[in-house]
Amino acid sequence: MRKYGLAVPLLFGLCLFALAESAAQEMAADAAAQTPAIRPGMARIWFLRAQDSPRGNVQAAAPVIFANDAPIGNLPINSKFFRDFAPGTYRFTVQAYGLPTPQATTLQLAPGTETYLQVQWAASWQQGYPEAGWGFAPNTFIITTMSPQVAQAYLPTLAYLGPR
């Protein structure tokens, strides 16, 4: 009996892993099935926020995203949502936690396109905020474009919040 002592917990662990992987794939398939097609004449933007590295106490933050200064929704960690927009030029910003920066992402949206924007926690000094005479400038959230290839890898791993 002793020679199988390690095999049983190992087998049990592998079964749990397979079950969790299967559930994650099912959830991703359900989310994809719930996503409606882009309406004719509209452009779709996906907003994502993957797990940040441990940089401060921002894990529980759910910053608000703005399009042309109008709030469109908040984005908790490990989640995603989309919004369809009429074609045109849009300036996207995200609520600052820390010092506000002039950081924004401006996009020209065309009908039928799909774009991916990612919210990240970043150092304010990297976004053009000068040190205000202190030894450091606090970090803040930024919103940046994400390549479709990278976004497609992240989308199945994030909680789907639905359209906003």
N, C-alpha and C positions, 0 to 999 in steps of 0.2 A: 504494500500500500504506500510505503514511503517513496518509492521511485516515481509515483504519479502525483506526489504532493505539489509540485510546482506546475505541472501540466494543467491541472484543473483550473486554478486561478487564471492562468494564461489564456486558456481556451474561453473562459467566462469573459475575460477582458476583450478578447477579439470579437466575441459575439456582441457585446455591448457597443463596441466601436462600429461594427457593421450595421447594427440597428440604428445608431445615431446618424451615420452617413446616409442610410436609406431615408430616414425622416427628413434630413436636410434637403436631399434631392427632391422629395415629395413636396416640401414647402416651396422650393424654388420653382417647381413645375406649376404649383397652384398659383403662385404670384404671377408667373408668365401668362397663365390662362386667364387671370383676372385683368390683365392690362389690356385696355381697349386699343384699337388701332388709332393712329393719328388721324384726326378729323381732316377732311379735305381743306386745303388752303391754310392749314396751321403748321406750326413747327413745335416739336416737343423738346423739352429740356428735362433731363434727369438730374436730380440733386442727390449727392451721396456724401455720407460721412462714415468712413471706416474707423476702426479702432486707432486712436492716436497712441503714440508711444507715451510712456508715463512722464509727461511734462507738466507738472502742476496739478491743481485741483479742478480740471475741466471735464472730467469724465461724465459728471452729472449735468453739465451745461447743455442746453438745447438752444443754440443761437438762432435768431430770426434771420431769414434771408429776405432781401429786398430787391425788387425789380423796378428800376426808375423811381427809387425812393418809396415805393408802395410795398408794405409787407405782404409776403406770399405764403409764409409758413415757417415753423421752427423745425430744426433738424437735430434730434437726439443722436447720440453715438450709435454706431452700427445700424444705421437705418437709411432708407431711400424713399423718395417720392418723385413724381413727375408733375409737370404742368405744361399745358399746351398754350402757345402764344401766337397771336397774329404776326405775320411777317413784319419786320421792322428792326430798328436798332434799340437794344436794351442795355442798360448799365446795371450789373448785379453787384450787390454788396452784402456783407453779413455783419450782424450785430457784434460790436467789439466787446470783449471781456478783457479789460486791461485798457491800455491806451488806444484810442482810435487812430487809424492810419488812413492815408488817402487811397489805400488799395481797393481796386474795383476791377471787374472783368466786363468789358464791353463787347457785345456780340451783335452781328448783323444776321438776323434769322431769316431764312428762306423757307417757303412752303415745302412740307414733306421732309424736312431735315430733323435729325435727332442729335442732340448735343448733350454732353455730360459735364456737370460742374461739381467740383469736390470742395467741401468745407474742411479746412485743416487748421490746426493750432500751430502758429508760427511765431518766431521772434520778431517783435516790432521793428527792431533796428534793421532787419533784412527787408522790411517793407517801406523803408524811407522815413521812418520816424526817428528824428535825431534824439540823442540822449539829452534829457532836459536838465543837465547839470548834475544828475545822479550818477551812480556807478553802473547803472543798468537801466534799460527801458523794459517794462513788463511785456510779456507775450500777449498775443491777441489771435482772433480767428481771421482767416482770409478765405476767399473763394476763388478757385482757379479752374481752368479747363482741364479735362482729363481725356486722354486718348481713348477712342472707342474700344480698342483692344484691351486696355487695362480695365476700363469700366466694365466690360463684359465679364471679366474675370471676377470682379468685386460684386456685381449685382446679385448673383445667387446667394452670396454670403450675408446679405444685409436684410434687415426686417423691412417689409414693404408697408409703407404708410398709406398707400393709395394716392389718387390724384389730389392736388391742392388747387 
